[in-house]
Amino acid sequence: RSHFYITLSSIVVPELTKRMDEEANPHNSKMPPEDIISRRSSFSKKIDEIINDISVSEKNTLLITIRAVEWLSAFCDLPFNKILAKFTALPGSDFSLPFENGTKEFALFAKVLSTGTRFPLEMFETFYILQNTKKKIQSQNTTNPESETTAFADTADEEILKDFIEKSSEQIQLIKMYIQAVPVIDIARIAHNNILWQPETLEKGEGWLIQLKSYWKKFFDDTWEQWLISVKKNMLLEQIKNLIGEENYPKLPYKPWAKIESIFSFQFEHSLEFIFAFFKTSYPKHAAVLKEVLLNGDFIQRDNKTEFTDTYNALGQIEKSLHLLNEKLSFKGTYASVHKTASRSPYHSARTGKDKSAITISRRRNKNTYTTFC
C-alpha cells in the first residue's frame, strides 16, 4: 500500500516528488554530514510541510482515487467462494440458496455494491506503473546499486497503458452491469426479513492524508539509513587513504559479489581492500627490514623474539592468503563461479533493482475523466 500511495502522489502531484528530492533527501543536502545528522527531525517537518502544500484540487483527486482503491479492496474481499459454496444443486442445471442461509454474506455484498464510486485515470496509471515495474524487476538479472534508473515511457508504453486502461474499464463495466441488474439491498432485506434494513456504511479513504505522510516518512527513513551507510563508507575510505598514504591506493581486482548485491551485502569490502592495499604498498617497503631484524636482531628477552617471529610469520601467511583469495575471486576462481550462479537465480531476479525504477507517463488528456458507477 505504501508503494501505491507514493506512486499515486507522484503522478497527481509531480512537484511533490521534486520537492521531496530537493528538500527532504539527505543525499542532496549541501550541509556537512554532522549538521545533517543533528537536523534529522527537521526533515520530518519538511515532509509535513510539502504534503500540506498540495493544492485543494490535487488533494481532491488523491482522495477520489484512494476511495476507489479502497472500494476495489473491499470488493475483492467479498466472500464469493463462501456464498457460492452454500448453493445446493437442483435437478438439471439449477442451484438454490435459501435467503436465511446467506444473511451475513448478503449484508456484506450490499454494503459494498450499494456504494457508488468513481475511478480516475490516475488509479489505472498507478496500477499500471506498479505492475510494469514488478515485471521489469522480475525479468532483470543484473543491477547497478549505485544508480537510480528512470524509464521514460515511449510511444509503445503509452499504447500499452491505453490498452491496460481499456481492459480495466471493461471489467469495471461488468461490475456495474451486475449492480444495475441485481437488487442487492432488496435481497439483503428479504434475508433479514426487514423491509427497513439498511447496509452499513463503507469507510473509504478516511485518514488518507495522515497515511500519505506516514508512508513518505517511512520512505525517508529508508533513504536516511542508506545515506548513513554512504557517510560511514566515505569516512572509512578517508581513513584508509590517510593510513595508506595514497589517494589512489590499490583496489581488489575482482569483486564478484557486486553483481548480486541485491541479495548479499559484503560488509567488509573496504576493510579487505585496506589489508590488500597495505600488503601491496606499505608492507613491501618494510619487509626487508623486518626480515633483517628477525635474522640478526638482538632481543634482550627471548619471549620478545618469539612474539616477533610469530608476528612476522603471521604477516607472511596473511600475504599468501590474500593472494590465494584473489585467485578464488578471479573469473575462473571457485568463489566467482558461486557468485555467478547466484546472480542467475530467480531470487536475485525478483529482488534486483528494488524500489529504484520508476516510469513517467506522459498524460496528454483531460484530468477530470473518470469511470463512474453508482
C-alpha positions as CSV (number, residue, x, y, z in Angstrom):
1,R,0.0,0.0,0.0
2,S,2.9,2.4,0.7
3,H,4.2,2.0,-2.8
4,F,0.7,2.8,-4.2
5,Y,0.4,6.0,-2.1
6,I,3.8,7.2,-3.0
7,T,3.4,6.4,-6.7
8,L,-0.1,7.9,-6.9
9,S,1.0,11.1,-5.2
10,S,3.9,11.4,-7.7
11,I,1.5,11.1,-10.6
12,V,-1.1,13.5,-9.3
13,V,1.4,16.0,-7.8
14,P,4.7,15.8,-9.8
15,E,6.0,18.9,-7.9
16,L,5.7,16.9,-4.7
17,T,8.3,14.3,-5.8
18,K,10.6,17.1,-7.0
19,R,10.4,18.9,-3.6
20,M,10.8,15.7,-1.6
21,D,14.0,15.0,-3.6
22,E,15.4,18.6,-3.2
23,E,14.3,19.4,0.3
24,A,13.8,16.1,2.2
25,N,16.6,14.0,0.8
26,P,19.9,13.9,2.8
27,H,21.7,12.8,-0.3
28,N,21.0,16.1,-1.9
29,S,21.8,18.3,1.1
30,K,24.8,20.6,0.8
31,M,25.4,20.7,4.5
32,P,28.2,18.8,6.2
33,P,27.1,15.3,7.3
34,E,27.4,16.2,11.0
35,D,25.0,19.1,10.5
36,I,22.5,16.9,8.6
37,I,22.5,14.3,11.3
38,S,21.8,16.9,14.0
39,R,18.8,18.2,12.0
40,R,17.1,14.9,11.2
41,S,13.8,15.9,12.8
42,S,13.6,18.9,10.5
43,F,13.3,16.6,7.6
44,S,10.1,15.1,9.1
45,K,8.7,18.6,9.5
46,K,9.6,19.4,5.9
47,I,7.7,16.3,4.7
48,D,4.6,17.5,6.5
49,E,5.0,21.0,5.0
50,I,5.4,19.7,1.4
51,I,2.3,17.5,1.7
52,N,0.3,20.2,3.3
53,D,1.2,22.5,0.4
54,I,-0.7,20.2,-2.1
55,S,-3.5,22.2,-3.7
56,V,-7.1,21.6,-2.9
57,S,-7.9,20.2,-6.4
58,E,-4.9,17.8,-6.2
59,K,-6.0,16.6,-2.7
60,N,-9.4,16.0,-4.1
61,T,-8.0,13.9,-6.9
62,L,-5.9,11.9,-4.4
63,L,-9.0,11.4,-2.2
64,I,-11.2,10.2,-5.0
65,T,-8.5,7.8,-6.2
66,I,-7.8,6.4,-2.8
67,R,-11.5,5.9,-2.2
68,A,-11.7,4.0,-5.5
69,V,-8.9,1.7,-4.4
70,E,-10.5,1.1,-1.0
71,W,-13.7,0.2,-2.8
72,L,-11.8,-2.3,-5.0
73,S,-10.1,-3.7,-2.0
74,A,-13.4,-4.2,-0.2
75,F,-14.9,-5.8,-3.4
76,C,-12.0,-8.2,-3.7
77,D,-12.6,-9.2,0.0
78,L,-16.2,-10.2,-0.6
79,P,-16.9,-13.8,0.3
80,F,-17.6,-15.0,-3.3
81,N,-16.5,-18.6,-2.8
82,K,-18.3,-18.9,0.6
83,I,-21.6,-17.8,-0.8
84,L,-21.3,-20.0,-3.9
85,A,-20.5,-23.0,-1.7
86,K,-23.8,-22.5,0.1
87,F,-25.8,-23.1,-3.1
88,T,-27.4,-26.5,-3.5
89,A,-27.6,-28.2,-6.9
90,L,-31.1,-29.0,-8.1
91,P,-32.2,-31.4,-10.8
92,G,-31.0,-30.2,-14.1
93,S,-28.6,-27.2,-14.1
94,D,-30.2,-25.0,-11.4
95,F,-28.9,-24.1,-8.0
96,S,-30.8,-22.9,-4.9
97,L,-29.9,-21.0,-1.7
98,P,-32.5,-20.2,1.0
99,F,-32.3,-16.5,1.8
100,E,-31.8,-17.1,5.5
101,N,-28.7,-19.2,4.8
102,G,-26.8,-16.3,3.2
103,T,-27.9,-13.4,5.5
104,K,-24.4,-12.4,6.6
105,E,-23.0,-12.7,3.1
106,F,-25.9,-10.7,1.5
107,A,-25.2,-7.9,4.0
108,L,-21.6,-7.7,3.0
109,F,-22.4,-7.7,-0.7
110,A,-25.0,-4.9,-0.1
111,K,-22.5,-2.9,2.0
112,V,-20.0,-2.8,-0.9
113,L,-22.1,-3.0,-4.1
114,S,-24.6,-0.4,-3.0
115,T,-21.9,2.2,-2.6
116,G,-21.2,4.3,-5.7
117,T,-17.6,5.4,-6.6
118,R,-15.5,6.9,-9.3
119,F,-12.4,5.5,-10.9
120,P,-10.0,8.3,-12.0
121,L,-7.4,7.6,-14.7
122,E,-4.7,8.2,-12.1
123,M,-5.7,5.0,-10.4
124,F,-5.2,3.0,-13.6
125,E,-1.9,4.7,-14.3
126,T,-0.7,3.9,-10.8
127,F,-1.7,0.2,-11.1
128,Y,0.0,0.1,-14.5
129,I,3.2,1.6,-13.2
130,L,3.4,-0.8,-10.2
131,Q,2.6,-3.8,-12.3
132,N,5.1,-2.8,-15.0
133,T,7.8,-2.1,-12.5
134,K,7.3,-5.5,-10.9
135,K,7.6,-7.2,-14.3
136,K,10.8,-5.2,-15.1
137,I,12.3,-6.3,-11.8
138,Q,11.4,-9.9,-12.3
139,S,12.9,-10.0,-15.8
140,Q,16.1,-8.2,-14.8
141,N,19.2,-10.3,-14.0
142,T,21.8,-7.6,-13.1
143,T,21.8,-4.4,-11.3
144,N,24.0,-1.3,-10.6
145,P,23.3,-0.5,-7.0
146,E,24.9,2.9,-7.4
147,S,22.4,4.2,-9.9
148,E,18.8,5.4,-9.9
149,T,17.1,4.3,-13.1
150,T,14.2,6.1,-14.5
151,A,12.5,4.6,-17.6
152,F,10.6,7.2,-19.5
153,A,7.6,5.8,-21.3
154,D,7.8,5.9,-25.1
155,T,5.0,5.6,-27.6
156,A,4.8,1.9,-27.2
157,D,4.5,2.2,-23.4
158,E,1.6,4.7,-23.9
159,E,-0.2,2.3,-26.2
160,I,0.2,-0.5,-23.6
161,L,-1.1,1.9,-20.9
162,K,-4.1,2.8,-23.1
163,D,-4.8,-0.9,-23.6
164,F,-4.5,-1.6,-19.9
165,I,-6.9,1.2,-19.1
166,E,-9.4,0.0,-21.7
167,K,-9.4,-3.6,-20.4
168,S,-9.6,-2.5,-16.8
169,S,-12.6,-0.3,-17.7
170,E,-14.3,-3.2,-19.4
171,Q,-14.0,-5.3,-16.2
172,I,-15.4,-2.4,-14.1
173,Q,-18.3,-2.1,-16.6
174,L,-19.2,-5.7,-15.9
175,I,-19.4,-5.0,-12.2
176,K,-21.6,-2.0,-13.0
177,M,-23.9,-4.2,-15.1
178,Y,-24.2,-6.6,-12.2
179,I,-25.0,-3.8,-9.7
180,Q,-27.7,-2.4,-12.0
181,A,-29.2,-5.8,-12.7
182,V,-29.2,-7.3,-9.2
183,P,-31.1,-5.6,-6.4
184,V,-28.5,-6.4,-3.7
185,I,-30.2,-4.3,-1.0
186,D,-33.6,-5.8,-1.6
187,I,-32.2,-9.3,-1.4
188,A,-30.5,-8.5,1.9
189,R,-33.8,-7.0,3.2
190,I,-35.5,-10.3,2.4
191,A,-32.8,-12.3,4.0
192,H,-33.0,-10.1,7.2
193,N,-36.8,-10.2,7.0
194,N,-36.8,-6.5,7.4
195,I,-38.0,-4.1,4.7
196,L,-36.4,-1.1,6.5
197,W,-32.9,-2.8,6.7
198,Q,-30.0,-0.7,5.5
199,P,-26.4,-1.8,4.8
200,E,-23.5,-0.5,6.9
201,T,-21.6,2.5,5.6
202,L,-18.4,1.5,3.7
203,E,-15.5,3.5,5.0
204,K,-13.4,4.8,2.2
205,G,-10.3,6.9,2.4
206,E,-10.6,8.1,6.0
207,G,-7.3,9.4,7.3
208,W,-5.7,9.2,3.9
209,L,-3.6,12.4,4.4
210,I,-2.1,11.0,7.6
211,Q,-1.3,7.7,5.9
212,L,0.3,9.6,2.9
213,K,2.5,11.4,5.3
214,S,3.4,8.3,7.2
215,Y,4.3,6.4,4.0
216,W,6.5,9.3,2.8
217,K,8.2,9.4,6.2
218,K,8.8,5.6,6.0
219,F,10.3,6.2,2.6
220,F,12.5,8.9,4.1
221,D,13.6,6.6,6.9
222,D,14.8,4.0,4.4
223,T,16.6,6.8,2.4
224,W,18.2,8.0,5.7
225,E,19.6,4.6,6.5
226,Q,21.1,4.3,3.1
227,W,22.6,7.8,3.4
228,L,24.1,6.9,6.8
229,I,25.7,3.9,5.3
230,S,27.2,6.0,2.5
231,V,28.5,8.6,5.1
232,K,30.2,5.9,7.1
233,K,31.6,4.4,3.9
234,N,33.1,7.7,2.9
235,M,34.6,8.2,6.4
236,L,36.2,4.8,6.2
237,L,37.6,5.5,2.8
238,E,39.2,8.7,4.1
239,Q,40.8,6.8,7.0
240,I,42.1,4.2,4.6
241,K,43.7,6.9,2.4
242,N,45.3,8.5,5.4
243,L,46.7,5.2,6.7
244,I,48.0,4.0,3.3
245,G,49.2,7.5,2.4
246,E,47.9,7.3,-1.2
247,E,44.9,8.9,-2.8
248,N,44.5,6.1,-5.4
249,Y,45.6,3.1,-3.4
250,P,45.4,-0.4,-5.0
251,K,41.9,-1.9,-5.0
252,L,40.7,-5.5,-5.2
253,P,40.8,-6.5,-8.8
254,Y,37.9,-8.9,-8.6
255,K,34.6,-8.3,-6.8
256,P,32.1,-10.9,-7.9
257,W,29.6,-10.1,-5.1
258,A,29.0,-6.7,-6.7
259,K,26.7,-8.4,-9.2
260,I,24.4,-9.8,-6.6
261,E,24.4,-7.0,-4.0
262,S,20.6,-7.1,-4.0
263,I,20.9,-10.4,-2.1
264,F,24.1,-10.1,-0.2
265,S,25.8,-7.1,1.2
266,F,29.6,-7.7,1.7
267,Q,30.1,-5.5,4.8
268,F,33.9,-5.8,5.0
269,E,34.8,-4.9,1.4
270,H,36.7,-1.8,2.3
271,S,38.4,-3.4,5.3
272,L,39.6,-6.2,3.0
273,E,40.8,-3.6,0.4
274,F,42.7,-1.8,3.2
275,I,44.6,-5.1,4.0
276,F,45.1,-5.7,0.3
277,A,46.5,-2.2,-0.2
278,F,48.7,-2.5,2.9
279,F,50.4,-5.6,1.6
280,K,50.7,-4.0,-1.9
281,T,52.2,-0.7,-0.8
282,S,53.4,-0.4,2.8
283,Y,54.4,-3.9,3.7
284,P,56.9,-4.4,0.9
285,K,58.7,-1.2,2.0
286,H,59.3,-2.7,5.4
287,A,59.5,-6.4,4.7
288,A,63.3,-6.4,4.2
289,V,63.9,-4.5,7.5
290,L,61.6,-6.9,9.4
291,K,63.4,-9.9,8.0
292,E,66.8,-8.4,8.9
293,V,65.6,-7.9,12.5
294,L,64.3,-11.4,12.6
295,L,67.6,-12.9,11.4
296,N,70.1,-10.7,13.1
297,G,68.2,-8.8,15.8
298,D,69.5,-8.9,19.4
299,F,66.5,-9.4,21.6
300,I,67.0,-8.8,25.3
301,Q,64.2,-11.2,26.2
302,R,63.7,-14.5,24.5
303,D,59.9,-14.1,24.6
304,N,60.1,-10.9,22.6
305,K,61.9,-12.7,19.8
306,T,59.3,-15.5,19.9
307,E,56.5,-13.0,19.6
308,F,58.3,-11.1,16.9
309,T,58.9,-14.3,14.9
310,D,55.2,-15.4,15.3
311,T,54.0,-11.9,14.1
312,Y,56.4,-11.9,11.1
313,N,55.2,-15.4,10.1
314,A,51.6,-14.4,10.6
315,L,52.1,-11.4,8.2
316,G,53.6,-13.6,5.7
317,Q,50.7,-16.1,6.0
318,I,48.2,-13.2,5.5
319,E,50.0,-12.1,2.4
320,K,49.8,-15.7,1.0
321,S,46.1,-16.0,2.0
322,L,45.3,-12.7,0.2
323,H,47.0,-14.0,-3.0
324,L,45.0,-17.2,-2.7
325,L,41.8,-15.3,-2.1
326,N,42.4,-13.1,-5.1
327,E,42.8,-16.2,-7.3
328,K,39.5,-17.7,-6.0
329,L,37.7,-14.4,-6.7
330,S,39.0,-14.2,-10.2
331,F,36.8,-15.0,-13.2
332,K,37.8,-18.7,-13.1
333,G,38.0,-19.0,-9.4
334,T,35.8,-21.1,-7.2
335,Y,34.2,-18.1,-5.3
336,A,33.5,-16.2,-8.6
337,S,31.6,-19.3,-10.0
338,V,29.4,-19.5,-6.9
339,H,28.5,-15.8,-7.2
340,K,27.8,-16.2,-10.9
341,T,25.3,-19.0,-10.2
342,A,23.6,-16.8,-7.5
343,S,23.3,-13.9,-9.9
344,R,21.2,-16.0,-12.2
345,S,18.9,-17.3,-9.5
346,P,15.2,-16.4,-9.5
347,Y,15.5,-15.0,-6.0
348,H,18.1,-12.5,-7.3
349,S,15.9,-11.6,-10.3
350,A,13.0,-10.9,-8.0
351,R,14.9,-8.6,-5.8
352,T,17.2,-6.8,-8.2
353,G,16.5,-3.1,-8.6
354,K,14.0,-2.9,-5.8
355,D,12.5,0.5,-5.3
356,K,14.8,2.0,-7.8
357,S,12.8,2.2,-11.0
358,A,10.0,4.4,-12.0
359,I,8.0,5.1,-15.1
360,T,7.0,8.6,-16.0
361,I,3.8,8.5,-18.0
362,S,3.0,11.3,-20.4
363,R,-0.6,12.1,-19.8
364,R,-2.0,14.3,-22.6
365,R,-5.6,14.1,-21.7
366,N,-8.4,15.7,-19.7
367,K,-7.6,15.2,-16.0
368,N,-11.2,15.2,-15.0
369,T,-12.0,11.9,-16.9
370,Y,-13.5,9.2,-14.7
371,T,-15.0,5.8,-15.0
372,T,-18.1,6.1,-12.7
373,F,-20.9,4.0,-11.4
374,C,-23.4,4.4,-8.5
